[in-house]
Amino acid sequence: MPRLILVLHAHLPWVRHPEHQDALEEDWLYEAITETYLPLIALGRTWVQDNLQSRITLSVSPPLLEMWADPLLMGRYRVRLARLIALAEAEARDGDRERAELAAYYAELWSRLAKLESSLDGGLIGALVELDRAGVIELCTSSATHNFLPFFEAAPGYVRGQIELGARTFERHVGRRPRGLWLPECGYGPGIDQALAASGLSWTFLDTHGVERADPRPLYGVGLPIVSPAGVSFFGRDPESARQVWSADEGYPGDGRYREFHRDAGWDLPRERLEGLILPDGTRRSVGLKYHRITDRTLPLGEKALYQPALVEEVVQAHAQHFVAARIAAGQAFKAEHGRPSAPAALYDAELFGHWWFEGPKWLDQVVRLSQGNLQIISPTQALAGSEAFQVAAPAQSSWGDRGYGAVWLNDKNAWIWPPLHDAVAQFMSLLDADAAPDPFGRRVLAQLARELCLASASDWPFILTTGTMVPYAEKRVRLHLGRFQELRQALAAGRLDDVALTALEQNDPIFPDLDPQIFRSPS
């Protein structure tokens, strides 16, 4: 039977602002919980209930795990969801007939998700662990703060520390070590496979050309994984499955009957209707109540037709059937040519499903159900479990960003980040080498230096600077964490750092509470 490795990568940067009652950037988390993470948990539970024999791979980044476990953020999320339900209920009572029906649809959906979230004794993490143990998903993780690792080639200790801290954070939350790891942005460079192997990680993913241009060239392209000289298996992204979902022109999410993401009631409704959802300074925001469908991508937002949920059921079914049939046909063709089954990897951002593409979870559900008995959806661990031998080859430097290498994270919009960031990494490594056995307070100082460095070097910030969205916030976060790093380093050198100041920094961003700075020591 043809096989497919279907991978969803869930990641958001660490964003937590206790100093503000309502921080716009925290919306990234709240929207994704409602639109992606809770729907995926609900789906997984139906797969267990129906005894479906598929295993989706779900990578959850360490910042996301830490935010899901944070009482402040999750408490704020529940308040936000309650306000959205109240808004939808008010619209259902007072809107015109068609909009009232849509508002009632949202009110029912959000109320169901609120009930689900409140029933999770172990929170989102506990629910996903249950699904992992039940065998319908395999959880894995990413590096500590989702750095673009190829840009730290000159500091192998920092690369290894990022990977190991990610693995330890996963273990603390999930209760076991990860078997594999999602390389941030699928970014690969020399030596990264050794860092993965040092943390006991068996597999990861690359964009298509990272495998196809390996040395020696793979006999089977991305149809099967390659194994690096360090013993790590690399699965390359299948370009056809990527195009069918990601492509702006050919991808399923662009169908005119699907919901329009970019038009939101938070910009259309009277201000008095949006109580509690307008920012404190009066700025409007998207709220998730969306009344329109794509209709035609060339139309201005003001000319979009109303969304009709009943219209999309057949569309979702047809798109899922097309996807599964294409994967089966590709698998059969591969086996006919090579005499062995393929194991291609379909790689997607988890937030595509539900957040960007509202119907994405329904499509995913249909893909899993239609695959039963026709297409094996397996995890990398399952693909590697047998006696099958795979070709040894050195992966090529690559990423899944635009143009396939590092241009997204290094260009004229974000180049200013890298010199001070690389200087800070070098300074941190020197401090580690200078004091191999610090006292408990010294370990806390080194841990906080590592924490600020990790937060400053997240790949999200240069990405945002490139795309031009939320630019002031990305600049602020880079400068904030690098500034704290240097202030802390200078206070340490001058012997004027006290416990009160250090505790304030630790409490401001309580990510990685058990961080051991020694994991960043350069490999000998």
N, C-alpha and C positions, 0 to 999 in steps of 0.2 A: 504494500500500500504506500502511495506517495506520502512524504513527510514535509512538515513545515515547522520552523521555529518562529513563533509569533511573539515579539518582544515589545513591551511598553515601558518607556523610561519616564518615571515620575520625578520631577525636580522643580524646586523653586529656591531662590536664594533666601538666606536667613534674613528675615525682616521682622523685627519686634521693637515696638516703640512705646514703652510704658510711660514715657514722658508726655505722650499725646493721647487724649481720650479716643480720638478717631484719626488714624493715620491712613492716608489713601493707599500707600504701598502694601499695607496688610490685606487689602482687598484681593491681591493676587492669591493669597492663601484661601480666603473665605470663598471666593468664587470657585476655585478648583475643588474644594471639599464638596460643595453643593453640586457642582456640575460634572465632576469626574470621579473623585475618590469614593464618595458614598455610592453613586451608581455602580461602580465597579465591584464594590463589596456586595451590593444587592444582587448583581449578576452572578458573582461567584457562589453565593449561597444557593441560587436556583440550580446552578450546575452540580453542586454537591447533592442537592435534594433529588435531582433527576438522574444522578449517577452517570453523568457524561464523562467520557474517556478522552479528555483533552487536558493539556497543561500549558497555560499561558505563562510566559516569563515576565515578571514585573520587577523592574529595578526601581528602588526607592532611595533617593539620595539622603545622606546624613542630615543636611539642614532640614529636609522635610520631616524626617523621623523626629528630630528634636522639636520642631514646631508643633507636630501632632501631639507630642507629650507635654507641651507647655500649658499649664493651667490658665495663665493669663490669656494667651491667644485662643485657646479653645473656648474659654468663657466668653470672650468677645465674639467669637464665631456664633455661638448660640443666640446671643443678643441680636446679631445681624440677621440670622435666619428667621427669628421670630418677627422682626420688623418687615422682612420681605413677605412673609406669610400674611401679615396684617395688611400690607399694601395690596397684595393680590386679592384678598377677601374684600377690601374696600372697593377695588375696581370691579370685582364680580357683582357687587351690589349696585354700583352707581354708573357703570359704563354702558355704552350702547350694546345691543344684543350680541353682535359678533365679538366685540372686545370683551364683554362680560363673560362669554363662554371661554375665551382664551384665558382670561384672568382666573376663572374657576379651575381651569386645567392646571395652571401654575400653582394655585393655592393647594390643590389636592396633591400634586407632585411634591411640593416642598414640605407639606405637612407629613407626608409619608417618609421623606428623608429625615425630617426632624425626629420622628418617632424611632426610625432606625438608629440614628446617631445616639439618642438617649438610652437605647437598649444595649449599647455595646459596653459591657462591663470592663473590657480591656481597651476601650477606645478604638480608634482606627487601626492602630498597630496590632492590637490583640485580635481584631477581626481578620486582618490579613494573615496573621500567624496561623489562625485556625484554617484558613483556606489553603495555606502552604502545607500544613500537616495533612489536610484532606486530599491533597494531590491535584487540585484544579489550577493552582498557580505555583510557580517557584519564585520565591523572593530572592533578590540579590541587591546589590547596592552600588555606590559610586565612590569616588575619592571624597575626602573630608568636606571640602567646600567647592567641589566641582571646578577645579582649576583646569586650564588648558595645559596639560602636563608637558607637551613637547617644548614649551617655552621655558622650562626649568631644567633642561638637559644639563646645564652646567652645575646644577646642585642636586645630584642623585639622592642625597640624603633627604632633601625636601620632598622629592617625588615619592620616595619610599615611605616617608612619614605620612604624606597625604593619603596614600593608599592604605597603609596600616591603620591610621586613625579612622578612615571610613569603615574598614572591616571591624574594628573594635566597637565603633558606635552601633553598627548593625547588630553585632553580637549582644551588646548590652540591651538593646530593645527587643530583638527577635529571639534570643536564647540559643543561638547557634552561630558558628562562623559562616560567612557567605561562601558558596562554592565558586561563584564567578563575580565579575565586577564590570559595570558599564564604564568605559573610559569616557570622561566628560568630552562632549562634542565628538565622540569617536576619535579623539585626537591621539595619534600614535607617533612616537619617535624612538630613536635608538635607546636601548636600555630599559624601556618601560616593561617589556616582558619579564626582565629579571626582577624588577620591583614587584610585579604581580606574583611571580613564583615565590619570592621571599615571604609573602604574606599567605602562602598556601592556596592561592587562587588558581583555578584550573582553566577558566575560559573567559573570553570577552568578545567584543564585537568591533568590527571596522567597517568603514564605508567600502563600497565595491572595489575601488582602485587600490585600497590598502592591502587587499588580498590578491587581486589580479596582477599587481605589479610586484609581488613578493619575489624573493630570490632564493631558489630558482622559481620560474613561473609555475603556478599550480596547474596540474594536469586537468583539474575539474573546475577551474574558475571559482566562483562563489557557490557552486553546487554542493561542495563539501568543505569542512573547515581545514585549515592548515595548522600545523603544530610548530611553534617557534623553537629555536635551539634551546631555549630555557624550559621547554616542556609545557608551554601554555597554548591552548587551542584558540584559534581566532576564526570566528564566523563572519563572513563578509555579507554586506547588505545586498539582498536580491533586488536588482534595479527594476524589474517589472512590477513586483508587488509594491515597491515604493512609488512608482509612477502612478499606479492605479488609485492610490489613496492620497498621495501628497501633491500631485500635479495640479496647478491652478487651472489648466485647460482640460486635462483628461480625468482628473481625480473625481471620485464620487462626491465629495463634499460640495462641489460647485453646482450640483443639480439645482435648478430654479425652484423646486418644490421644498427644498430644505430651508430651515430657519436662517434668517439673516442675522449674522453676528453683530454687525456694526451699527444697527439702529436699535436704540434702547430707550425704554420709557423714562429712564433717569434724566434724559435730555428733552423729552417731549411733554411730560406731564406738568401741570401747574405746581409751583413750589410748595404750596400748602398741602398738596397730596403726598409729598415726599418727606414727611416729618421723620426725623431721625436718620435720614439717608442723604441729606445734603451735608457737605463738609462744614466744619465750624466757621470757616471764613465765607460761607455762602456759595462755594464752588459746587457745581453739579458733578455727578459721577454716574457711571453705568451701574445699574442695580440688578440686572439679570432678567427683568421683565421685558420680553421682546415680542412684539406683536406682528412682525412682518416676516415674509419669506424672501429668499434671494430673488425670485421672480426672473430677473435677467441681470447678469453681472454688470451690464453696461448702463443700467438705469441709475439715476441719482437716488440717494436714500429716500428722499421725500416722495418718490413715485413707486415705491415697493408695494406689492399687494399684501394683504393680510395672510398670516401663517394659518395653515389648516392642518392640524396634526393628523387628521384622518387620511389626508392625501399621501403621507409619507410611508405608510406601512408597506404598500406594494413596492415602492421605490427602494426601501431598505432591503426588502426580500430579493428584489432583482439584482441589486448591487452585490449583495452577499453571495447569491448564486453565481454571478459572474466571476467574483473573486475566487471562490472555491473551485469552480470549474477550471479556471485558468491555472490554479496551483496544481490541480490534479493532472491536467494536460502537460504542464511543464515537467512534473515529476515522472510521468510515464515516458516522455521524450528523453529525459536524462537517462533513465534506466535502459531504454532501448539502445541508446548510443554507447553507454559506458558499462552496462552490465551490473550496475550496483545502484542502490537507492540514493537519492540526493538528500541533503538536509539544509536547504536554503533558509536564510534568516530574513524575516520581514520586520523592520525596525521602525518604531514610531514614538513620538512624544506621547506620553499617556494623556496629557492635557488636550490633545487633539480630540479625544473621545469624550464628548459631552460639553467641554468648554468652547473650543473653536468650532467643532462640528457637533451640534446638539444631538443629532441622531446617531452619533458614533457608537455609543454603548449598545443601542438596538442592533446596529450593523454587526458589531462584534459578537453579540449573542447569537445572531443568525449564522454567522460564520462558524462558530463553535458547534451549533446544532446541525447545520448542514454537513459538517465534516465527519460526523459520526458514521463509521464504517466505510468512509470514502477517502479521508485524508487524515493522517495522524498529525495532530498538533502536539509537539513534544518540546521539552525544555532542552537546553544544551547538555545538562547533566545526563538526561536520558539518551541523547544522541551519542554521547561518549561512553556510555555504560557497557557496550558490548565489546567484542573482540576485534571490531573493525579497525584497520590501520589507516592512518591519515598521513599525508605527505608532510615532511619536515621542510619548512621554508621560513626565511626571515621576512616578516611583514614590511611593507613599504611605509614610509612616513606619509601621513594622511590625516584627514578629518572629514566630517560630513558637512562642514560649512561651505558656503558659497565658494566655488572654484576649487574646493577639495583639499585645501591646505590650511594656512594660518592667517589668510588675509582678513577674515572677519575680526580677528582678535589683535591684529597689528596693522594699522593703517594711519592715515594722517589725522583721523578723529580721536584715536586712543593711544598713539605712540608715546605720549607723555607719561602714561602709567608705568611703563616698563623699567626705565632706569632707576627710579626710586624704589620700585618693588624689588628688583634684582639686588640693589644695594642692601635693602633690609634683610633679604634672605641671606646674603653673605654675612652680614653683621650677626644675625641670629646663629648661623652655623659656627661662627667664631666664638660666640659666647658659650655654646654647647661644648666646643672643644677645650675651652679655657677652664671650664669647671665641670669635670666629669662626675663629681659626687656632691652636688649642692645640698645644703641643709633644707629642711622642710619649707621654710620661707623662700629660699632661693629657687626651689622647685616650682613653687606657686608663681614666682615672678617669670621664670622661663616658660611655664605653661601659658601665662597670660600673653607674653610676647608671641608665642606660637599661635595663640587664639587670634590675636589682632592681625597677624601676618596671614593666617588662613582666610580670615574674613575679607581682607584687602585684596587677596589674589583670586577671588571667585571669577570664573569665566563670564558670569552674568554682566559684570560692569563694563568690560570692553565691548561685549556684544550690544548692550543697550546704547553705548556711545556710537557704535557703528550704525545701528538702525535708526537712531534719532528719537527714540521714545524715552520719556522720563530721564532725559540727559542730566538735568541738575541733580537729581537724586543719585544717579550712578556716580557722578563726580564727587558728590558729598560723601558717599560711602567710602570710596577709595581714599580720599584725603583724610577722612575721619580716622580710619583704622591705621593708616600709615602714620598719621600724626600721633595717635595714642602709642603706637609702637615706639616711635622715636622719643617721645616724652618719657615713657617708661624706661627705655634703655638708658637715657641720659640721667634719670633719677637714680637708677641702679648704679651707674658708674660714679655718681657723686655721693652715693651713700645716704641719700635723703628720701628714700621711699619708705613709707610706713604702712602698717596693716590696714588702716582706714582707707587710704587711697587705693590700695590694691583690691580690697574687698568691694569698693564701689565699682571698679572696672569689671570685676568678676560678675557682679550682680547685674550690671547693665546689659550684658550679652551672655546669659547663662547657657551657652552652647558648649558641648564637650566638657562636662563637669569633672570627668576623670582623666583629662588629657595628661599623658605622660610625655614630657618634652624629649625624653631620651629616644623616642622612636624616630626622631628626625636626625639622629647622629649619622654622619656619613658612613656608608658601608666600607669596611676595611678591605 
